[in-house]
Amino acid sequence: MRRQWKEKNFRFEMEGRVGVPVEKLVQLSRQRNAKVKTPYLDLWIAILDELISWQISLLTVFYAERKTKRPRVFDRAITVLLMKILSDSMALRHLVLLGYDVAARSLLRSIGEYIELFVAILDDPKLANHFDKSDTPEGAKWFWRTHIARGALGKRVAQAWGKWFQAREPETANWLASWGRQSNSKLSAMIHPSFAGGLFSAIPFKTEHTDEKWLGIWGDKSDGSVDTIYIYASYMFSMLLLHHEFPFERIGEGFPRPIRFEEETEFHKHVKEGRFILASLILSLGKQSNRAYIFPEYDLTIFKKRKRRKRVTDRSK
């Protein structure tokens, strides 16, 4: 490639390369982001870390302590779902800290569906048999059309919440079932080609915009990512609360025995008791009385449309 550049008379002024040295740009971006003050985001990263840590404990207990030589379909489904949720959650954390909030929100849409599917399989373990067939492109397409698309997955989550409330509070059950997906339209605006997706990639939400000559496309960490983590938490609420004895509960006939709970084991206590602490935390985050302390006020002046000057025409000419 360098030989072809030389044949075209490029001068290699950028440290022996044509164009901008990307590795230097990435290094500069990291150095800059390390100096950016984001007190609200720092708090929410700590919350995100608590949520991810609980998921790690759950995966550790379920995968490492399952006493079976040959994992059943249900075990495989739960294991790969947890691994996917954890992998994407860690990637989301990296993207937020690197200043790529729009990319993080694109990933968040996928995380939300995987969390909902996790809840749906716990509520109806037989669904794992269908999920097991999605290991090919064709199978994955069929599974998505049959069990995910057109609100099918949302109905399963609503059904799980209905069982939780024993059909006594249908409105509350429906609201909780759609708590995370209420933000889907906002997330979709970032996933699908749109002016908003490009604009907010270049100019992220901030508490204060300055005259600094730096575009978000190079990575711009900001308190605007607080909303991203809040949406993540709202999705995870059902994962924490529904089937709150899992994996220390019997799922159903024909499925593996539950893991025996041992109070002296730290991972066991973290999974069993930590879920209620985290669920309570997530509920408190949405309280109106707490919003002023944990959600930043964004500077929207940069997005306001400039008033167009009225064109004055001399019709006498």
Protein Blocks (a to p, Z undefined) as FASTA:
>chain_A
ZZmmmmnopahlngoiahjdfklmmmmmmmmmmmpccfklmmmmmmmmmmmmmmmmmmmm
mmmmmccfbdcfklmmmmmmmmmmmmmmmmmmmmmmnopaklmmmmmmmmmmmmmmmmmm
mmmmmlmmmmmmmmbfklmmmmmmmmmggolmmmmmmmmmmmmnnomammlmmmmmmmmm
mmmmmmmmmmpgcfklmmmmmmccdfbdcfbdcdfklopadfklmmmmmmmmmmmmmmmm
goplbckbcfbghiacdddddfklmklmmmmmmmmmmmmmmmmmmpmklmmmmpccddfk
lmpccddddddddfkZZ
